[in-house]
Amino acid sequence: MNSLLTVVDVKDIVPYVSSKGHKFVQIFQAIPILEPFYMEWEKNYDAASLADWISSNHTLPIITVIAYLVLIFGGQHLMKNKEPYDLRKPLAYWNLFLCIFSFIGSLRVIPHFLFLTHAYGMHEVVCGAPEKLYGSGSAGFWVAAFILSKYFELI
């Protein structure tokens, strides 16, 4: 029987391979009808270069928090005797952008998480190596984008 929602067994899928040799399977490989909804750059995202950059810049979060605190308290001091800016519209647009971004990311990550849970089990998803589960490919891109978005959310 040939239906639109054909599901391929994970054992029958030829996995993607990251630059570090980690094999991983993406949800659109198991459910081929989803493939047109994924961009090539998402499918082929390799987290290795970003992971290496983050590992070599481990002081960035500390510097960011210090800058954030300086700007918060320094900004309060500078604005103490000034008329407040009307930032309702810019902040509304900013929050709308962050909301849309998070929604798109959740559309990529949640189905992938459910697929992994079904294919490998909850223990493997929670305790397994992220490189082969959600470190690269589409889900890996959106997980990395979500993590890095925290810097922009400080604004």
C-alpha positions as a Markdown table, in Angstrom:
| # | Residue | x | y | z |
|---|---|---|---|---|
| 1 | Met | 0.0 | 0.0 | 0.0 |
| 2 | Asn | 1.5 | 3.4 | -1.1 |
| 3 | Ser | 0.4 | 6.3 | 1.1 |
| 4 | Leu | 1.5 | 9.9 | 1.3 |
| 5 | Leu | 2.8 | 9.4 | 4.9 |
| 6 | Thr | 5.4 | 6.7 | 4.2 |
| 7 | Val | 7.7 | 6.1 | 7.2 |
| 8 | Val | 11.1 | 4.6 | 6.6 |
| 9 | Asp | 12.6 | 2.4 | 9.2 |
| 10 | Val | 15.7 | 4.1 | 10.7 |
| 11 | Lys | 17.8 | 1.0 | 10.0 |
| 12 | Asp | 17.1 | 1.4 | 6.3 |
| 13 | Ile | 18.3 | 5.1 | 6.2 |
| 14 | Val | 21.7 | 6.1 | 4.9 |
| 15 | Pro | 22.8 | 8.6 | 7.5 |
| 16 | Tyr | 24.4 | 12.0 | 7.0 |
| 17 | Val | 28.0 | 12.2 | 8.2 |
| 18 | Ser | 29.4 | 15.3 | 9.9 |
| 19 | Ser | 32.9 | 16.6 | 9.3 |
| 20 | Lys | 34.1 | 14.8 | 12.4 |
| 21 | Gly | 32.7 | 11.4 | 11.2 |
| 22 | His | 29.5 | 11.4 | 13.3 |
| 23 | Lys | 26.6 | 9.7 | 11.6 |
| 24 | Phe | 23.1 | 11.2 | 12.1 |
| 25 | Val | 19.6 | 10.8 | 10.7 |
| 26 | Gln | 17.2 | 13.6 | 10.1 |
| 27 | Ile | 13.4 | 13.4 | 10.4 |
| 28 | Phe | 12.8 | 14.0 | 6.7 |
| 29 | Gln | 14.8 | 10.9 | 5.9 |
| 30 | Ala | 12.3 | 8.8 | 7.9 |
| 31 | Ile | 9.3 | 10.7 | 6.6 |
| 32 | Pro | 10.2 | 11.6 | 3.0 |
| 33 | Ile | 7.1 | 13.8 | 2.5 |
| 34 | Leu | 8.8 | 16.4 | 4.8 |
| 35 | Glu | 11.9 | 16.8 | 2.7 |
| 36 | Pro | 10.7 | 19.6 | 0.5 |
| 37 | Phe | 10.1 | 21.8 | 3.6 |
| 38 | Tyr | 13.9 | 21.6 | 4.5 |
| 39 | Met | 16.5 | 23.9 | 2.9 |
| 40 | Glu | 19.8 | 22.4 | 1.7 |
| 41 | Trp | 21.8 | 24.6 | 4.0 |
| 42 | Glu | 19.8 | 23.2 | 7.0 |
| 43 | Lys | 20.2 | 19.6 | 5.9 |
| 44 | Asn | 23.9 | 20.0 | 5.5 |
| 45 | Tyr | 24.6 | 22.1 | 8.6 |
| 46 | Asp | 27.7 | 20.9 | 10.4 |
| 47 | Ala | 28.1 | 22.1 | 14.0 |
| 48 | Ala | 31.8 | 21.3 | 14.2 |
| 49 | Ser | 33.2 | 24.7 | 13.3 |
| 50 | Leu | 30.8 | 26.5 | 15.7 |
| 51 | Ala | 31.6 | 24.0 | 18.5 |
| 52 | Asp | 35.3 | 24.6 | 18.0 |
| 53 | Trp | 34.8 | 28.4 | 17.9 |
| 54 | Ile | 32.7 | 28.3 | 21.1 |
| 55 | Ser | 35.3 | 26.1 | 22.8 |
| 56 | Ser | 38.1 | 28.5 | 21.9 |
| 57 | Asn | 36.1 | 31.6 | 23.1 |
| 58 | His | 35.0 | 30.4 | 26.5 |
| 59 | Thr | 35.3 | 33.8 | 28.0 |
| 60 | Leu | 32.6 | 35.3 | 25.8 |
| 61 | Pro | 29.7 | 34.6 | 28.2 |
| 62 | Ile | 31.6 | 36.2 | 31.1 |
| 63 | Ile | 32.5 | 39.3 | 29.0 |
| 64 | Thr | 28.9 | 39.5 | 27.8 |
| 65 | Val | 27.4 | 39.3 | 31.3 |
| 66 | Ile | 29.9 | 42.0 | 32.5 |
| 67 | Ala | 29.0 | 44.3 | 29.6 |
| 68 | Tyr | 25.3 | 43.7 | 30.2 |
| 69 | Leu | 25.6 | 44.7 | 33.9 |
| 70 | Val | 27.6 | 47.8 | 33.0 |
| 71 | Leu | 25.1 | 48.8 | 30.4 |
| 72 | Ile | 22.1 | 48.2 | 32.7 |
| 73 | Phe | 23.5 | 50.1 | 35.7 |
| 74 | Gly | 25.4 | 52.7 | 33.6 |
| 75 | Gly | 22.3 | 53.2 | 31.5 |
| 76 | Gln | 20.2 | 53.8 | 34.6 |
| 77 | His | 22.7 | 56.3 | 35.8 |
| 78 | Leu | 22.8 | 58.2 | 32.4 |
| 79 | Met | 19.0 | 58.2 | 32.1 |
| 80 | Lys | 18.3 | 59.3 | 35.7 |
| 81 | Asn | 17.4 | 62.9 | 34.8 |
| 82 | Lys | 16.4 | 62.5 | 31.2 |
| 83 | Glu | 13.0 | 62.0 | 29.5 |
| 84 | Pro | 12.4 | 58.3 | 28.9 |
| 85 | Tyr | 12.4 | 57.1 | 25.3 |
| 86 | Asp | 9.2 | 55.7 | 23.8 |
| 87 | Leu | 10.4 | 52.2 | 22.9 |
| 88 | Arg | 7.1 | 50.4 | 22.9 |
| 89 | Lys | 7.0 | 49.9 | 19.1 |
| 90 | Pro | 10.6 | 48.9 | 18.6 |
| 91 | Leu | 10.4 | 46.5 | 21.6 |
| 92 | Ala | 7.1 | 45.1 | 20.3 |
| 93 | Tyr | 8.8 | 44.4 | 16.9 |
| 94 | Trp | 11.8 | 42.9 | 18.5 |
| 95 | Asn | 9.7 | 40.6 | 20.6 |
| 96 | Leu | 7.6 | 39.7 | 17.6 |
| 97 | Phe | 10.8 | 38.8 | 15.7 |
| 98 | Leu | 12.0 | 36.7 | 18.7 |
| 99 | Cys | 8.6 | 35.0 | 18.9 |
| 100 | Ile | 8.6 | 34.1 | 15.1 |
| 101 | Phe | 12.2 | 32.9 | 15.4 |
| 102 | Ser | 11.4 | 30.7 | 18.3 |
| 103 | Phe | 8.3 | 29.3 | 16.6 |
| 104 | Ile | 10.2 | 28.4 | 13.5 |
| 105 | Gly | 12.9 | 26.8 | 15.6 |
| 106 | Ser | 10.4 | 24.8 | 17.5 |
| 107 | Leu | 8.8 | 23.6 | 14.2 |
| 108 | Arg | 12.2 | 22.1 | 13.4 |
| 109 | Val | 13.3 | 20.8 | 16.8 |
| 110 | Ile | 10.2 | 19.4 | 18.4 |
| 111 | Pro | 9.3 | 17.0 | 15.6 |
| 112 | His | 12.9 | 15.9 | 15.4 |
| 113 | Phe | 12.9 | 15.2 | 19.2 |
| 114 | Leu | 9.7 | 13.2 | 18.9 |
| 115 | Phe | 11.2 | 11.2 | 16.0 |
| 116 | Leu | 14.3 | 10.5 | 17.9 |
| 117 | Thr | 12.3 | 9.5 | 21.0 |
| 118 | His | 10.3 | 7.1 | 18.9 |
| 119 | Ala | 13.3 | 5.7 | 16.9 |
| 120 | Tyr | 15.9 | 5.4 | 19.7 |
| 121 | Gly | 14.0 | 5.8 | 23.0 |
| 122 | Met | 13.9 | 8.5 | 25.7 |
| 123 | His | 17.1 | 7.2 | 27.5 |
| 124 | Glu | 19.2 | 7.5 | 24.3 |
| 125 | Val | 17.8 | 10.9 | 23.5 |
| 126 | Val | 18.5 | 12.3 | 26.9 |
| 127 | Cys | 21.8 | 10.5 | 27.6 |
| 128 | Gly | 23.2 | 9.8 | 24.1 |
| 129 | Ala | 25.8 | 11.8 | 22.3 |
| 130 | Pro | 24.3 | 15.0 | 20.8 |
| 131 | Glu | 26.5 | 14.8 | 17.7 |
| 132 | Lys | 24.6 | 11.8 | 16.4 |
| 133 | Leu | 21.2 | 12.9 | 17.6 |
| 134 | Tyr | 20.7 | 16.6 | 17.3 |
| 135 | Gly | 24.1 | 18.2 | 16.9 |
| 136 | Ser | 24.2 | 18.6 | 13.1 |
| 137 | Gly | 21.7 | 18.9 | 10.3 |
| 138 | Ser | 18.5 | 20.9 | 10.5 |
| 139 | Ala | 17.8 | 20.3 | 14.2 |
| 140 | Gly | 21.5 | 21.1 | 15.0 |
| 141 | Phe | 21.3 | 24.4 | 13.2 |
| 142 | Trp | 18.2 | 25.4 | 15.1 |
| 143 | Val | 19.5 | 24.3 | 18.4 |
| 144 | Ala | 22.7 | 26.3 | 17.8 |
| 145 | Ala | 20.7 | 29.3 | 16.7 |
| 146 | Phe | 18.5 | 29.1 | 19.8 |
| 147 | Ile | 21.6 | 28.9 | 22.0 |
| 148 | Leu | 23.3 | 31.9 | 20.3 |
| 149 | Ser | 20.0 | 33.9 | 20.3 |
| 150 | Lys | 20.3 | 34.2 | 24.1 |
| 151 | Tyr | 23.0 | 36.9 | 23.4 |
| 152 | Phe | 20.6 | 38.9 | 21.3 |
| 153 | Glu | 17.8 | 38.4 | 23.8 |
| 154 | Leu | 19.9 | 40.4 | 26.3 |
| 155 | Ile | 19.0 | 43.4 | 24.3 |
